[in-house]
């Protein structure tokens, strides 16, 4: 189940990033995390920790409530 959630979060972030027309590098820089860490989160291979979630949501200009609602809609 954890892996499923990671994959859902990753797809949400990828979609949000593409909608903002940002590169992974731009999101990583704006979030204060490494590119490799961001890539792994977006691929669903790394868990998204709360502090990173706050920073990434600010970089991509979305509310964590939207991410939570997305996960709720998927039954996770």
C-alpha positions, 0 to 999 in steps of 0.5 A: 500500500505504501508503494501505491501511495508513493506512486499516486503522489508521484503522478500528482506531482508530475502532473502539477509540475507539467501544468506549471511548465517546470522542469524537475530541476526547477522544482527541486531548486525551488523546494530546496531538495536535490534533483535526485531526491525530487526525481525519486519522489516523483517516480514513487520510489521515495516517500514524501516527508511532510517538510518536503511536501510543504516545500514542493507544494509551495514551489508548484503553488498547490495546497496540501489539501488538494493533494489530500483530496486527490489521495482520498478520491483514489481511496488511499 
